[in-house]
C-alpha cells in the first residue's frame, strides 16, 4: 500500500493542505475526513450565502484531484501508538501520518433561557456552518427583529447580512467598541456609524444576561435590565479550538493542540494546523495563518522542503461587503515603543486609515471604508519592505492634497 496521510477536518485548513500536497507531487494517498456531508467550503463567505449573493456551491474549495474525500464521516477516536483512527460508524482506518485540522467550535454564552429540551431555544442560532446558514436563512424569512450577541468579525458580518435581508438588527457587545481584537477605538466607532447607516444599532459595553420567551425567543435581556425585543438571535461570541480528539488520545493540549516549528504535535507522525493548532502559545483563528501552516506542512510532507520551519504569520483581518469594508493587520495599538502613527479621517465618506510605523517599516494598519491601498500596504507589511519617504501618499494614492483630518503622532506618544 502507498503511504497513507489522513487529514481530520475538511475545513479551510484541511482542504488547503490536501490541495497543496497534491500540487507539489506528494506520493502519499491523502484521505480527507469531514464530519459535514458537504465537501470543503469557504467559511468566510457564509454571510454572503445568507444574503443570497452566493449559493453554497459557489463557495466550494478545491482539495486536490487525487484526494479521497470522505464527507459525513466523523472521526471519534485516535490511537497514536497503532496509528489508527476510529470512525463514527465503527470502522477503523490506518494512517502513516496524520494532520489534525479539526477547526473550532462556536462558544455558547452562559445565558439564562438559552436552551430548550432539544437544544437551543427556537429562534436562536449559532453561525459556523452551511447547515447553520440554511437554518438561519429560513428563520430570518419570517422574523421581525434580530439581535446579534457579539460584535467581533463574525457578529458584524452576520448583522450586516441580516440587515441586507431587511431586518432591523441590534448588536450587543461586551467590549467598548466593535471588533476590539483588531480595530482601535476610533475605527470601532467609525464602523459603528457605518453599520447604523445600514440599519444596525450597536450596544457596546453591554452584556447579554438572559433570553426571554417560552418555546421561542422573544427578547434579549441585558445586564442593565434593559430588554431588546427579538424573535431571532445569532450567537457570535467567538470560537474555541476543537481539541477533544487530540486530548483524549493523550496529545499535549493547552488552548489548542501544541505544535512545534515543524507543526508536529507531541505524538510521532501527528501534525496540527489551522484553528485547532497552538504554536508558540498562539492560536491564530484566522484564514491567513491557517493557509500558511497548510502550505508549509504540505511542502514538508511532500518532500519538497524537509527543513522549512513555521515561525509565525502576519495575519490580515478583512471584510468586504458592499458599503461596509475594512482591513486590519499587525499591531495597531497606541504607545508602542519606538513607533509613529499616521491617521487620515474623512467623516463625510466614513473612512478611517491608520498606519503604525517603526522607522520606515510598517508595524500595523487599519483601513476602514476605503481599501484601495490594502494590497500595497499588506505586501509591504508581510515582506517587511521599507516604505517610501512620504507614506501618507500610500493612503491617498497621490501626493496628499485631500481635505481630510490628518493626525500624526510623535515617536512613542499618543496622538
Secondary structure by P-SEA (a helix, b strand, c coil): ccbbbbbccccaaaaaaaaaaaaacccbbbbbbbccccccccccaaaaaaaccccccccccccccccccccccccccccccccbbbccccbbbbbcbbbbcbbbbbbbcccccccccccccccccccccaaaaaaaaaaaccccbbbbccccaaaaaaaaaaaaaccbbbbbbcccccccccccaaaaaaaaaaaaaacbbbbccccccccccccccccccccccbbbbbcbbbbccccccccaaaaaaccccccccccccccccccccbbbbcccccccccccccaaaaaaaaaaaaaaaacccccccccccbbbbbbbcccccccccccccccccbbbbbbbbbcccbbbbbbbbcccccccccccccccaaaaaaaaaaacccccccccccccccccccccbbbbbcccccc
